[in-house]
Amino acid sequence: MTGLVLVLNSGSSSIKYQLVDPVAGTALLSGLVEQIGEADSPVADHTAGLRLIHRQLIDSGIDLAAVRAVGHRVVHGGNLFHAPTLITDEVVAEVERLDELAPLHNPANVIGIEVARKDFPDVPHVAVFDTGFFHSLPPAAAHYAIDHDVATEYGIRRYGFHGTSHEYVSRETAAVLGRDPAELNTIVLHLGNGASASAVRGGMAVETSMGLTPLEGLVMGTRSGDIDPGVLFHLNRTAGMGVAQLDELLNRRSGLKGLSGVNDFRELLDQRAAGGAAGEAAGLAYDVYIHRLRKYVGAYLAVLGRTDAIAFTAGVGENVADVRADALAGLEGLGITVDPQRNGSGKGARIISADDSRTTVLVVPTNEELAIARAAWKFV
């Protein structure tokens, strides 16, 4: 059977789309609508953005009758959704109910679903959840040490995010190594503007850095990652900062941006190289970023016991050789050795560790759109 899958990633202020041949594993068309709802943007809201995408699809000349399914990235599935799910009115209602767990993302995801169901009414629409891969976390990893009744009543647990990427990359890592995923223990480092780490044992996630929300864990472009909760109480008492201000601080004014003023990693490296006060701030941001990353690698080496592979992926992980080298520097005693020449060259999925490294280190480009397309194709 042949056909195409339209993959939609309707985010808080942008919509990414890709038209994928799930059998061949290729993308025929892709695009991005940005700055949705901003003052100077011609795209007033997500509905307008999706209408623009539909027009772009028509103008591309591709026969839209070939679209046999639509796959939707949905950020939060809560405790209810963990497998790719055929979308019905009831499913949409449940995803809306989960808005409180992902207030920036799930409402935009729902709009994408509702508009696309009208544009493509005769094909299956499938939701693929960012949290799904981490549904398998062992109880010891999933639970926070807070009052059990409070956690149960309000759905508080560690859900994890970027799951589609972590699952895809862990499987691709096994394919590159010619190994069965069920035999492999892998640390996946998804390093983009949002960043997360996972420990995958035998194809199943056993630990991840993000938690109830995508705020926990690694230092990110604008998010703080791990922070003492007492900082929030202190700022509330001494600075009078309320919930909205604290949310803004930790999600949009922290991370690399909070430390250096920039969140784009390329700008950070340029600023660091330029020196001066700005360069010093960028250097500190880089060092904090690497320090946190090394902490998680070390923790996951302990969680897994035996680590066969470490895979870097996403924008920073795939493209910044210094981050890969610095994150794993000095770990030769733990059986991890990065080869400088391999690390500094090459494209695509590749091994960058030395021949004598007990743990194989790789760069594995992520492809969440292909993973979503393949999940949706199963419902055709």
PLY file of the C-alpha trace (Angstrom):
ply
format ascii 1.0
element vertex 380
property float x
property float y
property float z
element edge 379
property int vertex1
property int vertex2
end_header
0.00 0.00 0.00
1.29 3.46 -0.85
0.33 6.89 0.34
1.44 9.87 2.37
1.07 10.98 5.98
0.75 14.63 6.89
2.55 15.24 10.19
1.52 18.31 12.20
3.38 19.74 15.17
1.19 22.57 16.38
3.22 24.34 19.05
2.62 27.32 21.30
3.70 29.93 18.72
4.55 27.92 15.60
3.31 25.05 13.46
5.71 22.65 11.77
4.45 20.31 9.08
5.87 17.58 6.93
4.43 15.40 4.20
6.01 11.98 4.63
6.16 8.76 2.66
6.25 6.41 5.67
7.24 3.37 3.62
10.19 5.00 1.85
11.06 7.03 4.95
11.32 10.27 2.98
9.77 13.73 3.29
8.26 15.22 0.14
7.45 18.59 1.61
8.03 20.43 4.87
7.45 23.88 6.25
7.10 26.08 9.29
4.67 28.85 10.23
6.20 31.02 12.96
5.38 33.96 15.25
1.72 33.03 15.46
-0.31 35.66 17.29
2.58 38.11 17.68
1.94 41.82 17.17
3.61 42.19 13.77
2.75 38.73 12.46
0.31 38.29 9.55
-0.76 34.99 11.16
-3.30 35.98 13.79
-3.86 32.59 15.40
-3.35 28.85 14.98
-6.46 28.45 12.85
-5.07 31.00 10.39
-1.71 29.23 10.48
-3.26 25.89 9.62
-5.28 27.43 6.81
-2.01 28.83 5.44
-0.43 25.38 5.58
-3.40 23.86 3.74
-2.98 26.46 1.00
0.75 25.70 0.79
-0.03 22.01 0.39
-2.45 22.72 -2.44
-0.01 25.12 -4.15
2.78 22.52 -3.98
1.04 20.52 -6.69
1.00 17.33 -4.64
-2.25 15.40 -4.95
-3.76 15.69 -1.48
-5.84 12.58 -2.21
-2.59 10.73 -1.56
-2.74 11.78 2.11
-3.96 8.62 3.82
-3.49 9.72 7.45
-2.61 12.73 9.60
-0.24 12.33 12.53
-0.37 14.88 15.36
2.31 15.53 17.93
0.62 15.99 21.30
2.86 17.07 24.14
1.10 15.68 27.21
-0.81 12.43 27.44
-1.04 12.32 31.23
-1.61 8.89 32.73
-4.26 8.07 30.14
-2.44 8.08 26.79
0.88 6.38 26.18
0.47 4.61 22.82
-0.32 6.24 19.45
-4.07 6.79 19.60
-6.75 7.08 16.94
-8.36 10.48 17.47
-12.08 10.65 18.24
-14.19 13.38 19.81
-13.71 11.66 23.15
-9.92 11.64 22.75
-9.92 15.35 21.90
-11.95 16.06 25.04
-9.46 14.13 27.18
-6.48 15.94 25.62
-8.22 19.24 26.40
-8.68 18.09 29.98
-4.91 17.69 30.20
-4.37 21.37 29.33
-3.53 22.12 32.96
-0.44 19.89 32.69
0.80 21.56 29.48
-0.94 24.94 29.23
1.40 26.27 26.52
1.23 23.22 24.26
-1.85 21.02 24.58
-4.34 23.79 23.64
-2.36 24.46 20.45
-2.20 20.72 19.77
-5.99 20.52 20.05
-6.52 23.39 17.60
-4.28 21.61 15.12
-6.30 18.45 15.50
-9.68 20.16 15.13
-8.75 22.15 12.01
-7.00 19.24 10.33
-9.95 16.93 10.96
-12.10 19.36 8.98
-9.54 19.67 6.18
-8.99 15.89 5.97
-12.26 14.39 7.21
-11.99 10.99 5.55
-8.63 9.75 6.85
-7.53 8.54 10.28
-6.03 11.16 12.57
-3.55 9.78 15.09
-2.15 11.40 18.23
1.43 10.55 19.18
2.29 11.70 22.69
5.61 13.21 23.79
5.16 11.55 27.16
4.30 8.10 25.77
7.75 6.52 25.70
8.27 7.32 29.36
5.11 5.60 30.53
7.36 2.61 31.25
9.43 4.43 33.90
9.80 2.25 37.01
7.81 3.52 39.99
11.00 4.58 41.78
11.87 6.86 38.86
8.35 8.11 38.18
7.37 9.19 41.69
8.22 12.38 43.52
8.72 12.09 47.27
5.67 14.17 48.22
2.40 13.35 49.97
0.96 10.33 48.16
-2.66 11.47 48.31
-1.84 14.92 46.94
0.22 13.40 44.10
-2.57 10.97 43.21
-5.36 13.55 43.29
-3.53 16.03 41.07
-1.75 13.63 38.72
1.72 14.60 39.93
4.47 12.29 38.69
7.44 12.41 36.36
6.02 12.09 32.84
9.05 12.98 30.72
9.04 14.64 27.28
10.72 14.41 23.86
9.70 10.77 24.07
9.18 10.34 20.33
12.76 11.50 19.74
14.24 9.37 22.52
12.48 6.25 21.28
13.45 6.89 17.65
17.10 7.61 18.46
17.49 4.64 20.78
16.18 2.33 18.05
18.32 3.97 15.37
21.35 3.58 17.63
20.71 -0.15 17.76
20.34 -0.22 13.96
23.64 1.62 13.43
25.39 -0.86 15.73
23.66 -3.88 14.18
22.23 -4.84 17.56
18.81 -5.86 18.79
17.32 -2.94 20.80
16.28 -5.47 23.44
19.97 -6.19 24.09
21.18 -2.60 24.28
21.54 -0.12 27.15
21.68 3.43 25.82
21.89 6.99 27.12
20.17 9.41 24.72
21.03 13.11 24.95
18.45 15.24 23.10
20.11 18.65 23.06
18.19 21.46 21.38
16.66 24.68 22.68
14.77 22.24 24.87
17.05 19.53 26.22
16.51 16.17 27.89
18.35 12.99 28.70
17.10 9.43 28.99
18.37 6.04 30.07
17.00 3.20 27.92
17.41 -0.41 28.97
16.51 -3.05 26.41
14.33 -0.65 24.43
12.41 0.57 27.50
12.91 3.96 29.15
13.96 3.59 32.79
14.88 7.21 33.57
14.54 10.67 32.04
15.49 14.19 33.03
12.19 16.02 32.47
9.38 15.59 34.96
5.80 16.74 35.48
6.60 19.48 32.98
9.46 20.05 30.51
11.12 22.39 33.05
13.02 19.80 35.08
16.47 18.49 34.19
19.17 19.86 31.92
20.01 23.52 31.35
18.07 24.64 28.25
17.82 27.66 25.99
15.46 29.62 28.24
14.53 27.08 30.95
16.42 26.65 34.19
16.26 22.89 34.46
16.85 21.55 37.98
16.52 24.16 40.71
15.95 24.06 44.46
12.18 24.60 44.96
13.13 26.75 47.92
14.32 29.40 45.46
10.68 29.95 44.48
9.55 30.37 48.08
12.45 32.76 48.70
11.59 34.93 45.68
7.92 34.93 46.66
8.71 36.08 50.19
11.53 38.53 49.51
10.78 39.82 45.99
7.01 39.47 46.03
7.06 37.42 42.86
3.78 35.60 42.15
3.14 32.39 40.27
2.97 34.04 36.84
6.26 35.88 37.40
8.02 32.77 38.63
6.70 30.80 35.67
8.03 33.50 33.33
11.39 33.54 35.12
12.04 29.80 35.03
10.60 29.04 31.60
11.57 32.11 29.56
14.28 34.06 31.38
16.55 31.32 32.64
18.87 28.70 31.15
21.45 29.97 28.67
19.45 33.16 28.11
19.28 33.94 31.80
23.01 33.48 32.26
24.28 35.07 29.05
21.47 37.01 27.39
21.25 34.66 24.39
19.61 31.27 23.98
20.76 30.37 20.46
23.79 28.11 20.91
25.55 29.55 17.87
25.27 33.03 19.32
26.48 31.73 22.68
29.64 30.26 21.11
30.31 33.45 19.13
29.85 35.56 22.26
32.11 33.26 24.24
34.85 33.48 21.61
34.61 37.28 21.40
35.68 37.74 25.03
34.95 40.72 27.25
32.17 40.84 29.81
29.66 39.27 27.42
32.15 36.53 26.60
32.69 35.83 30.29
28.93 35.50 30.82
28.66 33.18 27.82
31.57 31.14 29.14
29.83 30.69 32.48
26.60 29.68 30.74
28.48 27.11 28.66
30.24 25.70 31.72
27.01 25.39 33.69
25.38 23.68 30.68
28.21 21.15 30.36
28.43 20.54 34.11
24.74 19.67 34.34
24.99 17.45 31.27
27.95 15.52 32.73
26.04 15.03 35.99
23.18 13.36 34.15
25.51 11.18 32.08
27.16 10.02 35.30
23.84 9.39 36.99
22.55 7.34 34.06
25.73 5.28 33.89
24.90 4.29 37.46
21.21 3.67 36.68
22.00 1.38 33.74
24.96 -0.40 35.32
26.23 -1.37 31.86
26.05 1.28 29.17
26.60 0.13 25.60
26.01 3.42 23.81
25.65 7.17 24.30
23.80 8.95 21.48
23.77 12.71 20.88
20.85 14.13 18.92
18.84 17.31 18.08
20.23 20.69 17.02
23.05 21.12 19.53
23.75 17.42 19.98
24.08 16.82 16.24
25.99 19.97 15.30
28.22 21.19 18.14
31.30 19.00 18.41
32.66 20.91 21.43
29.59 20.05 23.48
29.99 16.35 22.71
33.70 16.42 23.53
33.40 18.50 26.70
30.41 16.59 28.07
32.36 13.31 28.00
35.89 14.62 28.61
37.77 12.85 31.40
35.49 9.81 31.41
38.09 7.46 29.95
38.31 5.70 33.31
34.63 4.81 32.88
35.25 3.35 29.44
34.16 6.39 27.41
36.61 7.87 24.91
35.64 10.30 22.15
37.88 10.32 19.06
38.60 14.01 18.22
38.88 13.46 14.47
35.67 11.45 14.23
33.87 13.90 16.49
34.90 16.87 14.39
33.89 15.51 11.00
31.18 13.58 9.20
27.44 13.88 8.76
24.43 11.74 9.50
24.38 8.83 11.92
27.95 7.96 12.86
30.23 6.61 15.57
32.51 9.22 17.16
34.14 7.17 19.90
37.64 5.69 19.76
38.09 2.06 18.80
39.08 1.14 22.37
36.07 2.88 23.99
34.00 0.30 25.89
30.93 2.48 25.44
30.21 3.46 21.84
29.48 7.17 21.40
27.37 8.20 18.41
25.69 11.09 16.70
22.22 10.00 15.60
19.99 12.60 13.89
16.48 12.53 15.24
13.45 12.33 12.98
10.33 12.76 15.07
8.21 13.43 11.99
9.10 10.07 10.46
8.39 8.33 13.77
4.98 10.01 13.98
4.23 9.20 10.33
5.04 5.52 10.84
2.88 5.41 13.98
-0.04 6.97 12.08
0.46 4.68 9.09
-0.35 1.65 11.24
-3.94 2.92 11.42
-4.37 3.13 7.63
0 1
1 2
2 3
3 4
4 5
5 6
6 7
7 8
8 9
9 10
10 11
11 12
12 13
13 14
14 15
15 16
16 17
17 18
18 19
19 20
20 21
21 22
22 23
23 24
24 25
25 26
26 27
27 28
28 29
29 30
30 31
31 32
32 33
33 34
34 35
35 36
36 37
37 38
38 39
39 40
40 41
41 42
42 43
43 44
44 45
45 46
46 47
47 48
48 49
49 50
50 51
51 52
52 53
53 54
54 55
55 56
56 57
57 58
58 59
59 60
60 61
61 62
62 63
63 64
64 65
65 66
66 67
67 68
68 69
69 70
70 71
71 72
72 73
73 74
74 75
75 76
76 77
77 78
78 79
79 80
80 81
81 82
82 83
83 84
84 85
85 86
86 87
87 88
88 89
89 90
90 91
91 92
92 93
93 94
94 95
95 96
96 97
97 98
98 99
99 100
100 101
101 102
102 103
103 104
104 105
105 106
106 107
107 108
108 109
109 110
110 111
111 112
112 113
113 114
114 115
115 116
116 117
117 118
118 119
119 120
120 121
121 122
122 123
123 124
124 125
125 126
126 127
127 128
128 129
129 130
130 131
131 132
132 133
133 134
134 135
135 136
136 137
137 138
138 139
139 140
140 141
141 142
142 143
143 144
144 145
145 146
146 147
147 148
148 149
149 150
150 151
151 152
152 153
153 154
154 155
155 156
156 157
157 158
158 159
159 160
160 161
161 162
162 163
163 164
164 165
165 166
166 167
167 168
168 169
169 170
170 171
171 172
172 173
173 174
174 175
175 176
176 177
177 178
178 179
179 180
180 181
181 182
182 183
183 184
184 185
185 186
186 187
187 188
188 189
189 190
190 191
191 192
192 193
193 194
194 195
195 196
196 197
197 198
198 199
199 200
200 201
201 202
202 203
203 204
204 205
205 206
206 207
207 208
208 209
209 210
210 211
211 212
212 213
213 214
214 215
215 216
216 217
217 218
218 219
219 220
220 221
221 222
222 223
223 224
224 225
225 226
226 227
227 228
228 229
229 230
230 231
231 232
232 233
233 234
234 235
235 236
236 237
237 238
238 239
239 240
240 241
241 242
242 243
243 244
244 245
245 246
246 247
247 248
248 249
249 250
250 251
251 252
252 253
253 254
254 255
255 256
256 257
257 258
258 259
259 260
260 261
261 262
262 263
263 264
264 265
265 266
266 267
267 268
268 269
269 270
270 271
271 272
272 273
273 274
274 275
275 276
276 277
277 278
278 279
279 280
280 281
281 282
282 283
283 284
284 285
285 286
286 287
287 288
288 289
289 290
290 291
291 292
292 293
293 294
294 295
295 296
296 297
297 298
298 299
299 300
300 301
301 302
302 303
303 304
304 305
305 306
306 307
307 308
308 309
309 310
310 311
311 312
312 313
313 314
314 315
315 316
316 317
317 318
318 319
319 320
320 321
321 322
322 323
323 324
324 325
325 326
326 327
327 328
328 329
329 330
330 331
331 332
332 333
333 334
334 335
335 336
336 337
337 338
338 339
339 340
340 341
341 342
342 343
343 344
344 345
345 346
346 347
347 348
348 349
349 350
350 351
351 352
352 353
353 354
354 355
355 356
356 357
357 358
358 359
359 360
360 361
361 362
362 363
363 364
364 365
365 366
366 367
367 368
368 369
369 370
370 371
371 372
372 373
373 374
374 375
375 376
376 377
377 378
378 379
